[in-house]
Amino acid sequence: MPTTRQPFNVLILYDGVHSSDSAMRTYNRLRQRFDKTYSFHVKIWRFDMLGLASCAQWAGRDAGHADLMIVATEGDPTTLDSFKAWTAHWTTKPNRERAMAALFLDQPEGSAAEQYKDWQEFLHDLCARAGMDLIASRVKRENDNPIDPTVVRLLPEVPHRHSTKGGSGASRPLPHRRWGINE
């Protein structure tokens, strides 16, 4: 009897060419690793599009359906301001388990720690309000191996928890609450 793969919705948000590259590499590695367990569905939005009312509404709906949000940024402070404004379209009360993977791209001049402090604080508070787990990672711009291995271990190979939401009575495996970062 064929095994039905469970749906897994991913929303990618990015602000530039390098950040979109990094987000897509992360998504592709997750998909390669868990493609036999999950049926991945991805939506992709560039931060500057979130400033348009119709796009913000659509992206807000995508965020509401996302099991995982990958937020990749090159650290532009104006991007953070527009992202903050957009989150009003989707941050409501927690209704299910989901996570955000924040990818902070290293800048050519070196460490991005201070540059991303505002981003980290905001995303931490946002995820706490939205009931989301947050996995943050600094990412190198090089194409060699830019992904922190903890981000790849977001989904467990064997889900341990189930949900019966949706009224059908059928249970659906849920990702493990720890998201694999403590292993």
LUMZANU-630490 format. One record per atom (N, C-alpha, C): residue in one letter; atom name; z, x, y. Coordinates in steps of 0.001 Angstrom, whole numbers, plus 500000, padded with zeros to 6 digits. Layout:
aa=A; at=CA; w=Z; u=X; v=Y
...
//
This chain:
aa=M; at=N; w=500000; u=500837; v=498829
aa=M; at=CA; w=500000; u=500000; v=500000
aa=M; at=C; w=500000; u=500887; v=501242
aa=P; at=N; w=499040; u=500702; v=502172
aa=P; at=CA; w=498962; u=501545; v=503357
aa=P; at=C; w=500168; u=501323; v=504276
aa=T; at=N; w=500622; u=502405; v=504853
aa=T; at=CA; w=501741; u=502355; v=505783
aa=T; at=C; w=501222; u=502046; v=507178
aa=T; at=N; w=501844; u=501074; v=507823
aa=T; at=CA; w=501469; u=500736; v=509184
aa=T; at=C; w=502209; u=501647; v=510148
aa=R; at=N; w=501459; u=502271; v=511021
aa=R; at=CA; w=502072; u=503130; v=512028
aa=R; at=C; w=502651; u=502260; v=513137
aa=Q; at=N; w=503806; u=502632; v=513618
aa=Q; at=CA; w=504475; u=501899; v=514669
aa=Q; at=C; w=503861; u=502258; v=516021
aa=P; at=N; w=503723; u=501276; v=516929
aa=P; at=CA; w=503176; u=501587; v=518256
aa=P; at=C; w=504156; u=502441; v=519055
aa=F; at=N; w=503610; u=503356; v=519830
aa=F; at=CA; w=504422; u=504199; v=520711
aa=F; at=C; w=503636; u=504384; v=522002
aa=N; at=N; w=504165; u=503838; v=523088
aa=N; at=CA; w=503490; u=503851; v=524382
aa=N; at=C; w=503967; u=505023; v=525227
aa=V; at=N; w=503003; u=505764; v=525758
aa=V; at=CA; w=503290; u=506927; v=526589
aa=V; at=C; w=502660; u=506709; v=527956
aa=L; at=N; w=503441; u=506972; v=528991
aa=L; at=CA; w=502934; u=506935; v=530366
aa=L; at=C; w=502996; u=508349; v=530907
aa=I; at=N; w=501862; u=508858; v=531383
aa=I; at=CA; w=501803; u=510191; v=531981
aa=I; at=C; w=501621; u=510028; v=533486
aa=L; at=N; w=502493; u=510687; v=534239
aa=L; at=CA; w=502419; u=510709; v=535701
aa=L; at=C; w=502324; u=512170; v=536127
aa=Y; at=N; w=501395; u=512480; v=537008
aa=Y; at=CA; w=501197; u=513881; v=537393
aa=Y; at=C; w=500763; u=513952; v=538848
aa=D; at=N; w=500846; u=515164; v=539428
aa=D; at=CA; w=500475; u=515308; v=540832
aa=D; at=C; w=499353; u=516299; v=541107
aa=G; at=N; w=498885; u=517016; v=540124
aa=G; at=CA; w=497827; u=517982; v=540376
aa=G; at=C; w=497127; u=518403; v=539100
aa=V; at=N; w=496158; u=519260; v=539255
aa=V; at=CA; w=495351; u=519702; v=538121
aa=V; at=C; w=496204; u=520416; v=537072
aa=H; at=N; w=497052; u=521332; v=537527
aa=H; at=CA; w=497872; u=522093; v=536582
aa=H; at=C; w=498911; u=521212; v=535899
aa=S; at=N; w=499495; u=520294; v=536658
aa=S; at=CA; w=500501; u=519421; v=536052
aa=S; at=C; w=499862; u=518443; v=535067
aa=S; at=N; w=498650; u=517974; v=535375
aa=S; at=CA; w=497986; u=517071; v=534421
aa=S; at=C; w=497645; u=517809; v=533134
aa=D; at=N; w=497221; u=519056; v=533264
aa=D; at=CA; w=496945; u=519894; v=532096
aa=D; at=C; w=498184; u=520024; v=531214
aa=S; at=N; w=499288; u=520330; v=531841
aa=S; at=CA; w=500543; u=520510; v=531114
aa=S; at=C; w=500981; u=519208; v=530434
aa=A; at=N; w=500881; u=518099; v=531139
aa=A; at=CA; w=501269; u=516803; v=530578
aa=A; at=C; w=500389; u=516440; v=529381
aa=M; at=N; w=499109; u=516675; v=529496
aa=M; at=CA; w=498200; u=516343; v=528399
aa=M; at=C; w=498439; u=517243; v=527191
aa=R; at=N; w=498738; u=518514; v=527417
aa=R; at=CA; w=499055; u=519396; v=526289
aa=R; at=C; w=500319; u=518919; v=525577
aa=T; at=N; w=501311; u=518494; v=526346
aa=T; at=CA; w=502544; u=517973; v=525745
aa=T; at=C; w=502243; u=516719; v=524934
aa=Y; at=N; w=501496; u=515803; v=525524
aa=Y; at=CA; w=501129; u=514566; v=524830
aa=Y; at=C; w=500343; u=514867; v=523544
aa=N; at=N; w=499374; u=515752; v=523632
aa=N; at=CA; w=498545; u=516069; v=522461
aa=N; at=C; w=499372; u=516707; v=521344
aa=R; at=N; w=500345; u=517539; v=521697
aa=R; at=CA; w=501201; u=518136; v=520663
aa=R; at=C; w=502080; u=517086; v=520008
aa=L; at=N; w=502605; u=516159; v=520798
aa=L; at=CA; w=503391; u=515067; v=520221
aa=L; at=C; w=502528; u=514222; v=519287
aa=R; at=N; w=501353; u=513925; v=519752
aa=R; at=CA; w=500450; u=513092; v=518963
aa=R; at=C; w=500066; u=513786; v=517648
aa=Q; at=N; w=499766; u=515066; v=517714
aa=Q; at=CA; w=499423; u=515797; v=516497
aa=Q; at=C; w=500576; u=515794; v=515503
aa=R; at=N; w=501774; u=515961; v=516019
aa=R; at=CA; w=502929; u=516066; v=515132
aa=R; at=C; w=503339; u=514724; v=514524
aa=F; at=N; w=503180; u=513625; v=515268
aa=F; at=CA; w=503702; u=512338; v=514824
aa=F; at=C; w=502631; u=511278; v=514622
aa=D; at=N; w=501388; u=511681; v=514515
aa=D; at=CA; w=500288; u=510721; v=514400
aa=D; at=C; w=500353; u=509888; v=513125
aa=K; at=N; w=500976; u=510391; v=512091
aa=K; at=CA; w=501070; u=509625; v=510840
aa=K; at=C; w=502156; u=508551; v=510904
aa=T; at=N; w=503098; u=508715; v=511809
aa=T; at=CA; w=504203; u=507772; v=511936
aa=T; at=C; w=503961; u=506744; v=513029
aa=Y; at=N; w=503357; u=507171; v=514135
aa=Y; at=CA; w=503195; u=506310; v=515304
aa=Y; at=C; w=501730; u=506161; v=515686
aa=S; at=N; w=501417; u=505007; v=516229
aa=S; at=CA; w=500114; u=504758; v=516818
aa=S; at=C; w=500284; u=504904; v=518330
aa=F; at=N; w=499802; u=506010; v=518867
aa=F; at=CA; w=500022; u=506330; v=520272
aa=F; at=C; w=499050; u=505576; v=521180
aa=H; at=N; w=499599; u=505095; v=522294
aa=H; at=CA; w=498817; u=504457; v=523352
aa=H; at=C; w=499237; u=505131; v=524648
aa=V; at=N; w=498283; u=505662; v=525390
aa=V; at=CA; w=498613; u=506425; v=526592
aa=V; at=C; w=497987; u=505789; v=527830
aa=K; at=N; w=498748; u=505812; v=528918
aa=K; at=CA; w=498277; u=505417; v=530254
aa=K; at=C; w=498548; u=506612; v=531154
aa=I; at=N; w=497607; u=506886; v=532056
aa=I; at=CA; w=497716; u=508072; v=532903
aa=I; at=C; w=497537; u=507674; v=534371
aa=W; at=N; w=498477; u=508123; v=535198
aa=W; at=CA; w=498422; u=507844; v=536633
aa=W; at=C; w=498705; u=509115; v=537427
aa=R; at=N; w=497918; u=509337; v=538465
aa=R; at=CA; w=498165; u=510426; v=539416
aa=R; at=C; w=499104; u=509893; v=540490
aa=F; at=N; w=500073; u=510687; v=540909
aa=F; at=CA; w=501085; u=510235; v=541855
aa=F; at=C; w=500508; u=509608; v=543116
aa=D; at=N; w=499440; u=510173; v=543670
aa=D; at=CA; w=498930; u=509628; v=544939
aa=D; at=C; w=498389; u=508208; v=544789
aa=M; at=N; w=498023; u=507811; v=543585
aa=M; at=CA; w=497555; u=506440; v=543347
aa=M; at=C; w=498712; u=505443; v=543393
aa=L; at=N; w=499916; u=505917; v=543184
aa=L; at=CA; w=501074; u=505038; v=543171
aa=L; at=C; w=501393; u=504487; v=544562
aa=G; at=N; w=500799; u=505080; v=545592
aa=G; at=CA; w=500992; u=504592; v=546949
aa=G; at=C; w=500161; u=503365; v=547273
aa=L; at=N; w=499194; u=503047; v=546445
aa=L; at=CA; w=498369; u=501856; v=546637
aa=L; at=C; w=499045; u=500683; v=545939
aa=A; at=N; w=499201; u=499576; v=546648
aa=A; at=CA; w=499974; u=498446; v=546128
aa=A; at=C; w=499487; u=497974; v=544760
aa=S; at=N; w=498194; u=497783; v=544599
aa=S; at=CA; w=497696; u=497268; v=543312
aa=S; at=C; w=497909; u=498279; v=542191
aa=C; at=N; w=497700; u=499548; v=542479
aa=C; at=CA; w=497921; u=500583; v=541464
aa=C; at=C; w=499406; u=500715; v=541137
aa=A; at=N; w=500247; u=500624; v=542155
aa=A; at=CA; w=501687; u=500724; v=541933
aa=A; at=C; w=502163; u=499607; v=541019
aa=Q; at=N; w=501618; u=498435; v=541200
aa=Q; at=CA; w=502008; u=497298; v=540361
aa=Q; at=C; w=501572; u=497519; v=538907
aa=W; at=N; w=500323; u=497952; v=538705
aa=W; at=CA; w=499835; u=498213; v=537347
aa=W; at=C; w=500621; u=499340; v=536694
aa=A; at=N; w=500843; u=500407; v=537440
aa=A; at=CA; w=501594; u=501543; v=536901
aa=A; at=C; w=503042; u=501142; v=536611
aa=G; at=N; w=503603; u=500256; v=537426
aa=G; at=CA; w=504953; u=499751; v=537177
aa=G; at=C; w=505021; u=498976; v=535877
aa=R; at=N; w=503985; u=498198; v=535620
aa=R; at=CA; w=503928; u=497471; v=534351
aa=R; at=C; w=503803; u=498454; v=533174
aa=D; at=N; w=502975; u=499484; v=533338
aa=D; at=CA; w=502845; u=500503; v=532296
aa=D; at=C; w=504185; u=501199; v=532038
aa=A; at=N; w=504936; u=501459; v=533110
aa=A; at=CA; w=506248; u=502102; v=532967
aa=A; at=C; w=507201; u=501203; v=532195
aa=G; at=N; w=507121; u=499908; v=532432
aa=G; at=CA; w=507983; u=498977; v=531722
aa=G; at=C; w=507718; u=498923; v=530235
aa=H; at=N; w=506488; u=499239; v=529833
aa=H; at=CA; w=506123; u=499225; v=528418
aa=H; at=C; w=506259; u=500593; v=527746
aa=A; at=N; w=506470; u=501631; v=528534
aa=A; at=CA; w=506462; u=503001; v=527998
aa=A; at=C; w=507709; u=503301; v=527179
aa=D; at=N; w=507495; u=503886; v=526005
aa=D; at=CA; w=508584; u=504425; v=525204
aa=D; at=C; w=508933; u=505828; v=525689
aa=L; at=N; w=507931; u=506514; v=526210
aa=L; at=CA; w=508105; u=507860; v=526740
aa=L; at=C; w=507291; u=507989; v=528011
aa=M; at=N; w=507929; u=508503; v=529060
aa=M; at=CA; w=507216; u=508837; v=530296
aa=M; at=C; w=507202; u=510350; v=530418
aa=I; at=N; w=506019; u=510890; v=530622
aa=I; at=CA; w=505893; u=512321; v=530874
aa=I; at=C; w=505587; u=512465; v=532364
aa=V; at=N; w=506525; u=513053; v=533098
aa=V; at=CA; w=506381; u=513251; v=534539
aa=V; at=C; w=506168; u=514740; v=534757
aa=A; at=N; w=504991; u=515105; v=535227
aa=A; at=CA; w=504655; u=516514; v=535431
aa=A; at=C; w=504372; u=516752; v=536904
aa=T; at=N; w=505064; u=517728; v=537468
aa=T; at=CA; w=504903; u=517981; v=538898
aa=T; at=C; w=504805; u=519465; v=539208
aa=E; at=N; w=504088; u=519728; v=540289
aa=E; at=CA; w=503976; u=521079; v=540813
aa=E; at=C; w=504961; u=521291; v=541962
aa=G; at=N; w=505781; u=520274; v=542242
aa=G; at=CA; w=506902; u=520443; v=543160
aa=G; at=C; w=506689; u=520065; v=544606
aa=D; at=N; w=505605; u=519430; v=544958
aa=D; at=CA; w=505359; u=519032; v=546339
aa=D; at=C; w=506404; u=517994; v=546767
aa=P; at=N; w=507173; u=518261; v=547853
aa=P; at=CA; w=508210; u=517312; v=548275
aa=P; at=C; w=507650; u=515938; v=548666
aa=T; at=N; w=506441; u=515878; v=549185
aa=T; at=CA; w=505869; u=514571; v=549548
aa=T; at=C; w=505568; u=513751; v=548292
aa=T; at=N; w=505276; u=514427; v=547199
aa=T; at=CA; w=505056; u=513730; v=545927
aa=T; at=C; w=506340; u=513054; v=545476
aa=L; at=N; w=507466; u=513727; v=545638
aa=L; at=CA; w=508749; u=513150; v=545257
aa=L; at=C; w=509024; u=511887; v=546076
aa=D; at=N; w=508718; u=511918; v=547359
aa=D; at=CA; w=508949; u=510744; v=548202
aa=D; at=C; w=508131; u=509547; v=547727
aa=S; at=N; w=506861; u=509771; v=547403
aa=S; at=CA; w=506034; u=508658; v=546939
aa=S; at=C; w=506475; u=508189; v=545549
aa=F; at=N; w=506919; u=509112; v=544717
aa=F; at=CA; w=507417; u=508747; v=543386
aa=F; at=C; w=508682; u=507892; v=543521
aa=K; at=N; w=509579; u=508290; v=544418
aa=K; at=CA; w=510804; u=507521; v=544647
aa=K; at=C; w=510465; u=506089; v=545061
aa=A; at=N; w=509540; u=505950; v=545983
aa=A; at=CA; w=509158; u=504611; v=546454
aa=A; at=C; w=508571; u=503788; v=545314
aa=W; at=N; w=507769; u=504404; v=544485
aa=W; at=CA; w=507133; u=503682; v=543385
aa=W; at=C; w=508125; u=503192; v=542348
aa=T; at=N; w=509199; u=503957; v=542098
aa=T; at=CA; w=510133; u=503574; v=541042
aa=T; at=C; w=510766; u=502209; v=541297
aa=A; at=N; w=510729; u=501734; v=542518
aa=A; at=CA; w=511252; u=500393; v=542815
aa=A; at=C; w=510464; u=499324; v=542060
aa=H; at=N; w=509247; u=499635; v=541636
aa=H; at=CA; w=508412; u=498675; v=540916
aa=H; at=C; w=508802; u=498519; v=539454
aa=W; at=N; w=509624; u=499414; v=538937
aa=W; at=CA; w=509903; u=499318; v=537507
aa=W; at=C; w=511332; u=499584; v=537088
aa=T; at=N; w=512164; u=500125; v=537938
aa=T; at=CA; w=513527; u=500425; v=537497
aa=T; at=C; w=514375; u=499167; v=537568
aa=T; at=N; w=514547; u=498559; v=536440
aa=T; at=CA; w=515415; u=497398; v=536321
aa=T; at=C; w=516535; u=497769; v=535373
aa=K; at=N; w=517168; u=496795; v=534808
aa=K; at=CA; w=518245; u=497104; v=533860
aa=K; at=C; w=517662; u=497646; v=532553
aa=P; at=N; w=518419; u=498479; v=531856
aa=P; at=CA; w=517953; u=499017; v=530569
aa=P; at=C; w=517742; u=497888; v=529554
aa=N; at=N; w=516631; u=497945; v=528837
aa=N; at=CA; w=516378; u=496912; v=527834
aa=N; at=C; w=516028; u=497481; v=526468
aa=R; at=N; w=515817; u=498778; v=526380
aa=R; at=CA; w=515538; u=499395; v=525090
aa=R; at=C; w=515606; u=500911; v=525260
aa=E; at=N; w=515577; u=501591; v=524144
aa=E; at=CA; w=515645; u=503048; v=524202
aa=E; at=C; w=514292; u=503627; v=524594
aa=R; at=N; w=514325; u=504524; v=525522
aa=R; at=CA; w=513127; u=505237; v=525942
aa=R; at=C; w=513551; u=506541; v=526592
aa=A; at=N; w=512568; u=507375; v=526866
aa=A; at=CA; w=512891; u=508698; v=527399
aa=A; at=C; w=511875; u=509114; v=528446
aa=M; at=N; w=512296; u=510089; v=529235
aa=M; at=CA; w=511409; u=510714; v=530208
aa=M; at=C; w=511417; u=512212; v=529940
aa=A; at=N; w=510233; u=512785; v=529850
aa=A; at=CA; w=510097; u=514236; v=529760
aa=A; at=C; w=509588; u=514708; v=531113
aa=A; at=N; w=510392; u=515487; v=531809
aa=A; at=CA; w=510016; u=516010; v=533119
aa=A; at=C; w=509541; u=517447; v=532947
aa=L; at=N; w=508320; u=517708; v=533371
aa=L; at=CA; w=507738; u=519044; v=533274
aa=L; at=C; w=507607; u=519615; v=534681
aa=F; at=N; w=508328; u=520678; v=534959
aa=F; at=CA; w=508304; u=521325; v=536260
aa=F; at=C; w=507501; u=522606; v=536144
aa=L; at=N; w=506361; u=522668; v=536804
aa=L; at=CA; w=505495; u=523837; v=536695
aa=L; at=C; w=506019; u=524983; v=537533
aa=D; at=N; w=506085; u=526157; v=536903
aa=D; at=CA; w=506439; u=527361; v=537653
aa=D; at=C; w=505368; u=527620; v=538699
aa=Q; at=N; w=505812; u=528014; v=539851
aa=Q; at=CA; w=504877; u=528353; v=540910
aa=Q; at=C; w=504498; u=529828; v=540798
aa=P; at=N; w=503322; u=530205; v=541302
aa=P; at=CA; w=502894; u=531602; v=541178
aa=P; at=C; w=503896; u=532604; v=541722
aa=E; at=N; w=504692; u=532211; v=542736
aa=E; at=CA; w=505631; u=533154; v=543327
aa=E; at=C; w=506913; u=533331; v=542520
aa=G; at=N; w=507077; u=532619; v=541427
aa=G; at=CA; w=508241; u=532866; v=540588
aa=G; at=C; w=509023; u=531620; v=540251
aa=S; at=N; w=510336; u=531745; v=540253
aa=S; at=CA; w=511234; u=530683; v=539801
aa=S; at=C; w=511094; u=529412; v=540624
aa=A; at=N; w=511125; u=528304; v=539923
aa=A; at=CA; w=510995; u=527012; v=540574
aa=A; at=C; w=512326; u=526287; v=540651
aa=A; at=N; w=513423; u=526966; v=540292
aa=A; at=CA; w=514718; u=526293; v=540194
aa=A; at=C; w=515106; u=525600; v=541491
aa=E; at=N; w=515086; u=526291; v=542602
aa=E; at=CA; w=515478; u=525679; v=543876
aa=E; at=C; w=514466; u=524638; v=544324
aa=Q; at=N; w=513201; u=524919; v=544095
aa=Q; at=CA; w=512130; u=524019; v=544502
aa=Q; at=C; w=512256; u=522653; v=543827
aa=Y; at=N; w=512744; u=522622; v=542599
aa=Y; at=CA; w=512796; u=521385; v=541842
aa=Y; at=C; w=514174; u=520730; v=541831
aa=K; at=N; w=515114; u=521264; v=542597
aa=K; at=CA; w=516471; u=520722; v=542590
aa=K; at=C; w=516474; u=519241; v=542962
aa=D; at=N; w=515758; u=518846; v=544019
aa=D; at=CA; w=515712; u=517438; v=544424
aa=D; at=C; w=515081; u=516569; v=543346
aa=W; at=N; w=514020; u=517087; v=542725
aa=W; at=CA; w=513381; u=516357; v=541627
aa=W; at=C; w=514365; u=516129; v=540497
aa=Q; at=N; w=515053; u=517179; v=540083
aa=Q; at=CA; w=515979; u=517083; v=538962
aa=Q; at=C; w=517096; u=516084; v=539250
aa=E; at=N; w=517660; u=516145; v=540446
aa=E; at=CA; w=518738; u=515221; v=540809
aa=E; at=C; w=518243; u=513776; v=540797
aa=F; at=N; w=517068; u=513554; v=541389
aa=F; at=CA; w=516547; u=512193; v=541431
aa=F; at=C; w=516239; u=511663; v=540033
aa=L; at=N; w=515573; u=512456; v=539216
aa=L; at=CA; w=515218; u=512011; v=537870
aa=L; at=C; w=516456; u=511774; v=537012
aa=H; at=N; w=517471; u=512604; v=537184
aa=H; at=CA; w=518719; u=512399; v=536451
aa=H; at=C; w=519319; u=511047; v=536824
aa=D; at=N; w=519417; u=510750; v=538108
aa=D; at=CA; w=519972; u=509466; v=538555
aa=D; at=C; w=519097; u=508297; v=538125
aa=L; at=N; w=517787; u=508451; v=538250
aa=L; at=CA; w=516843; u=507403; v=537857
aa=L; at=C; w=516993; u=507058; v=536375
aa=C; at=N; w=517022; u=508075; v=535537
aa=C; at=CA; w=517139; u=507841; v=534100
aa=C; at=C; w=518485; u=507216; v=533749
aa=A; at=N; w=519534; u=507611; v=534440
aa=A; at=CA; w=520837; u=507001; v=534196
aa=A; at=C; w=520802; u=505517; v=534532
aa=R; at=N; w=520177; u=505158; v=535661
aa=R; at=CA; w=520077; u=503743; v=536065
aa=R; at=C; w=519188; u=502953; v=535112
aa=A; at=N; w=518133; u=503577; v=534615
aa=A; at=CA; w=517158; u=502879; v=533769
aa=A; at=C; w=517527; u=502941; v=532285
aa=G; at=N; w=518611; u=503624; v=531956
aa=G; at=CA; w=519009; u=503727; v=530554
aa=G; at=C; w=518068; u=504582; v=529731
aa=M; at=N; w=517507; u=505604; v=530354
aa=M; at=CA; w=516551; u=506484; v=529683
aa=M; at=C; w=517184; u=507849; v=529423
aa=D; at=N; w=516780; u=508476; v=528329
aa=D; at=CA; w=517141; u=509864; v=528103
aa=D; at=C; w=516199; u=510728; v=528924
aa=L; at=N; w=516714; u=511833; v=529446
aa=L; at=CA; w=515901; u=512755; v=530237
aa=L; at=C; w=515854; u=514098; v=529547
aa=I; at=N; w=514639; u=514601; v=529369
aa=I; at=CA; w=514414; u=515929; v=528842
aa=I; at=C; w=513625; u=516674; v=529905
aa=A; at=N; w=514213; u=517702; v=530500
aa=A; at=CA; w=513543; u=518444; v=531560
aa=A; at=C; w=513189; u=519835; v=531059
aa=S; at=N; w=512026; u=520310; v=531472
aa=S; at=CA; w=511566; u=521607; v=531008
aa=S; at=C; w=510738; u=522290; v=532084
aa=R; at=N; w=510983; u=523580; v=532260
aa=R; at=CA; w=510102; u=524368; v=533109
aa=R; at=C; w=508910; u=524789; v=532278
aa=V; at=N; w=507751; u=524742; v=532878
aa=V; at=CA; w=506506; u=525013; v=532164
aa=V; at=C; w=505737; u=526098; v=532898
aa=K; at=N; w=505228; u=527043; v=532140
aa=K; at=CA; w=504403; u=528101; v=532727
aa=K; at=C; w=502996; u=527579; v=532965
aa=R; at=N; w=502335; u=528131; v=533941
aa=R; at=CA; w=500959; u=527733; v=534243
aa=R; at=C; w=499964; u=528331; v=533266
aa=E; at=N; w=500363; u=529358; v=532548
aa=E; at=CA; w=499434; u=530008; v=531622
aa=E; at=C; w=499050; u=529064; v=530501
aa=N; at=N; w=497896; u=529283; v=529925
aa=N; at=CA; w=497401; u=528427; v=528851
aa=N; at=C; w=497898; u=528836; v=527475
aa=D; at=N; w=498585; u=529977; v=527369
aa=D; at=CA; w=498986; u=530472; v=526061
aa=D; at=C; w=499903; u=529493; v=525326
aa=N; at=N; w=501154; u=529413; v=525721
aa=N; at=CA; w=502105; u=528522; v=525063
aa=N; at=C; w=503024; u=527926; v=526119
aa=P; at=N; w=502514; u=526993; v=526912
aa=P; at=CA; w=503277; u=526534; v=528061
aa=P; at=C; w=504350; u=525494; v=527763
aa=I; at=N; w=504425; u=524997; v=526573
aa=I; at=CA; w=505317; u=523884; v=526309
aa=I; at=C; w=506618; u=524359; v=525682
aa=D; at=N; w=507716; u=523965; v=526284
aa=D; at=CA; w=509034; u=524230; v=525731
aa=D; at=C; w=509144; u=523482; v=524404
aa=P; at=N; w=509533; u=524137; v=523325
aa=P; at=CA; w=509579; u=523475; v=522016
aa=P; at=C; w=510498; u=522255; v=521982
aa=T; at=N; w=511500; u=522186; v=522864
aa=T; at=CA; w=512372; u=521008; v=522844
aa=T; at=C; w=511613; u=519760; v=523234
aa=V; at=N; w=510602; u=519888; v=524070
aa=V; at=CA; w=509829; u=518717; v=524466
aa=V; at=C; w=509003; u=518207; v=523285
aa=V; at=N; w=508553; u=519084; v=522434
aa=V; at=CA; w=507755; u=518685; v=521283
aa=V; at=C; w=508610; u=517935; v=520265
aa=R; at=N; w=509905; u=518214; v=520215
aa=R; at=CA; w=510782; u=517565; v=519244
aa=R; at=C; w=511384; u=516277; v=519796
aa=L; at=N; w=510670; u=515559; v=520637
aa=L; at=CA; w=511195; u=514318; v=521214
aa=L; at=C; w=511363; u=513224; v=520170
aa=L; at=N; w=510474; u=513141; v=519224
aa=L; at=CA; w=510526; u=512086; v=518218
aa=L; at=C; w=510951; u=512664; v=516889
aa=P; at=N; w=511778; u=511951; v=516187
aa=P; at=CA; w=512161; u=512440; v=514870
aa=P; at=C; w=511058; u=512183; v=513861
aa=E; at=N; w=511039; u=512945; v=512799
aa=E; at=CA; w=510045; u=512708; v=511761
aa=E; at=C; w=510384; u=511475; v=510952
aa=V; at=N; w=511665; u=511174; v=510787
aa=V; at=CA; w=512078; u=509987; v=510045
aa=V; at=C; w=513013; u=509193; v=510950
aa=P; at=N; w=512539; u=508099; v=511552
aa=P; at=CA; w=513413; u=507309; v=512425
aa=P; at=C; w=514589; u=506741; v=511627
aa=H; at=N; w=515753; u=506713; v=512267
aa=H; at=CA; w=516962; u=506263; v=511594
aa=H; at=C; w=517425; u=504900; v=512061
aa=R; at=N; w=516881; u=504400; v=513147
aa=R; at=CA; w=517368; u=503150; v=513702
aa=R; at=C; w=516232; u=502159; v=513792
aa=H; at=N; w=516568; u=500881; v=513801
aa=H; at=CA; w=515555; u=499838; v=513815
aa=H; at=C; w=515874; u=498779; v=514849
aa=S; at=N; w=514843; u=498088; v=515287
aa=S; at=CA; w=514981; u=496980; v=516221
aa=S; at=C; w=514250; u=495785; v=515640
aa=T; at=N; w=514760; u=494601; v=515909
aa=T; at=CA; w=514060; u=493392; v=515485
aa=T; at=C; w=513615; u=492593; v=516695
aa=K; at=N; w=513499; u=493231; v=517854
aa=K; at=CA; w=513037; u=492537; v=519052
aa=K; at=C; w=511624; u=492032; v=518834
aa=G; at=N; w=511323; u=490956; v=519479
aa=G; at=CA; w=509977; u=490417; v=519390
aa=G; at=C; w=509935; u=489126; v=518621
aa=G; at=N; w=511044; u=488720; v=518012
aa=G; at=CA; w=511134; u=487421; v=517373
aa=G; at=C; w=510490; u=487301; v=516015
aa=S; at=N; w=509765; u=488281; v=515550
aa=S; at=CA; w=509093; u=488145; v=514260
aa=S; at=C; w=510040; u=488398; v=513098
aa=G; at=N; w=511180; u=488993; v=513393
aa=G; at=CA; w=512123; u=489309; v=512333
aa=G; at=C; w=511802; u=490625; v=511643
aa=A; at=N; w=510622; u=491178; v=511890
aa=A; at=CA; w=510245; u=492458; v=511279
aa=A; at=C; w=510938; u=493580; v=512030
aa=S; at=N; w=511445; u=494532; v=511303
aa=S; at=CA; w=512106; u=495630; v=511989
aa=S; at=C; w=511100; u=496718; v=512296
aa=R; at=N; w=511381; u=497428; v=513369
aa=R; at=CA; w=510509; u=498499; v=513812
aa=R; at=C; w=511374; u=499732; v=514014
aa=P; at=N; w=510974; u=500871; v=513462
aa=P; at=CA; w=511771; u=502085; v=513651
aa=P; at=C; w=511833; u=502449; v=515126
aa=L; at=N; w=513002; u=502853; v=515565
aa=L; at=CA; w=513172; u=503333; v=516922
aa=L; at=C; w=513363; u=504841; v=516896
aa=P; at=N; w=512921; u=505518; v=517940
aa=P; at=CA; w=513165; u=506951; v=518006
aa=P; at=C; w=514665; u=507229; v=518006
aa=H; at=N; w=515029; u=508349; v=517496
aa=H; at=CA; w=516421; u=508760; v=517429
aa=H; at=C; w=516957; u=508935; v=518838
aa=R; at=N; w=518169; u=508527; v=519087
aa=R; at=CA; w=518763; u=508551; v=520419
aa=R; at=C; w=518822; u=509948; v=521012
aa=R; at=N; w=519001; u=510967; v=520200
aa=R; at=CA; w=519121; u=512324; v=520746
aa=R; at=C; w=517770; u=512910; v=521103
aa=W; at=N; w=516695; u=512334; v=520656
aa=W; at=CA; w=515338; u=512792; v=520972
aa=W; at=C; w=515060; u=514205; v=520491
aa=G; at=N; w=515866; u=514738; v=519596
aa=G; at=CA; w=515562; u=516024; v=518987
aa=G; at=C; w=515949; u=517239; v=519793
aa=I; at=N; w=516610; u=517070; v=520941
aa=I; at=CA; w=516879; u=518242; v=521772
aa=I; at=C; w=518097; u=519024; v=521343
aa=N; at=N; w=518914; u=518451; v=520477
aa=N; at=CA; w=520132; u=519127; v=520060
aa=N; at=C; w=520020; u=519780; v=518697
aa=E; at=N; w=518836; u=519866; v=518175
aa=E; at=CA; w=518658; u=520412; v=516825
aa=E; at=C; w=518240; u=521855; v=516858
//
